[in-house]
Amino acid sequence: MLCTTLDMNTKRYCCIILGLLLLFLQTQLVFSLDDEEQEVETSSKYKPREQKLFIDIPLTIAEVTTGNILGNIYWRLWGPDWEVAYFTADSIRDNMNPRRWTWEEGLGTDTFLVNQFLHPYAGGLYFAAARSNNFNFYWSILASTLGSMSWEIVSETAPPAPNDMITTIASGMVVGEVLHRIFIELDKGGVAKKIGATLVSPADRVTAALRGYGPEDGPNRIRDASLALGFSWVNARFFEDDNNITKKGAGFIDFNLVYDDPFTAHSKIPFDQFDFNVSLAMAVPFLHNFNIITDGYMASWNLVDDEINQVSNGVTLHFDNYITDTGFMDLNNGRENLSFTATSLDYSVKWRHILNKSLEFSLKTHLGFSPWAVTNYNGGINRDDYNFFLLGGNIKLFMELKQIKEKEDDSTTNGHALTLSLCFYDTWTNPNTPGFDSNSLFIFSKLAYSFPLTDRISLYAADSFLFLYCRLTGNPGAEFRDMSRWYNSAQFGLKVSL
């Protein structure tokens, strides 16, 4: 797959990727542009978005293949292990044999950020290529499958890794659908918003340019978006036998988006409503914490909708990714990390209660199965890395107490907000994890408060906590032991309502 090309890239390239990530988050400020920004008209010069399979299928395949070709070319030119990119007819024939496929075991070859974020992102680009070419959510999964398998089999001489394929396909469909829908909403705006849309989903922009598509009609479905940024104080402990606790000052950025109304959702279309949060904290000497929390309805039903209570329920698909490490993509392979990711299918209930004319309370609850989760184990005496592929369950709670401030035009403006997030995952190694049997527990919590200064700007204070515990249930040897890690970040800055 495409992002495997990043496995052993130079530090220069790592800085480029990081810069693009920050630029992506910052460009969300385009939401805050005034309505005075000139809108792009949807006129007859744009071709209608209608399914034409004789165009949709070949163009999707061409976009996916072109992405893989460009990735392979880059790997050949700048990859430190460039020889792996020089595939041959013999390597392709060998890689087509499923008996040659191997799970990543023992020492990992990629950092957690590469395997568990950049792989899903590449899968999202494959997926968005199909979505932008008029395929629905379910048929677009085939594009992620094609992109991942063709990369693993054709574009490298190393044996294909089934765990990479699963991560790319399962998590990529969540990432791809979110990016595709955000692109559509941004593309309705003027030049600044279109630039933001291009950065969010390049695959959508390529398809629009090739097929002459313009912005879609209809009101903007982004119900709420905010960007918080400032400084944080980090405390973390990575190894149980070390007396010192890592303490560092860091900068942080936190982007939150709510697509459509979660409390009145009623649809059988996947991700017709979703919540999306991305946060990044970075410190020098280098330490980063990168989190993604995604919650999208696969199908939803509205139970109650009156002046006091609004309640929806249904099946949700989640991609949650928590990565803390002292390296970026410099092959340290998580020597000091606290990383966990899970793709989950849950039953969810989302409830909003109007307490009075100026105050509302909301609660989003999730309970379900995590068929695919991954964490790193580096708790042995030599602190080598081992990949744990996991399955289990999760419980997630998101609560908010929010002040309602209505304006004369019946719209609402910035008010006090207190939020609490709690996520708990209990997982076990699945049969494909070699050498280890374990029970891995992961907890994420965050308490945040915003104090309004203007209609758009608030003071922002938050505290987030991550905890990972791996209990070895087998007998891997005396040199291995149970492992625990924790990370805490106190944040203070400004929050901008977009």
Order of alpha helices (4+ residues) and beta strands (2+ residues): alpha-alpha-alpha-alpha-alpha-alpha-alpha-alpha-alpha-beta-beta-beta-beta-beta-beta-beta-beta-beta-beta-beta-beta-beta-beta
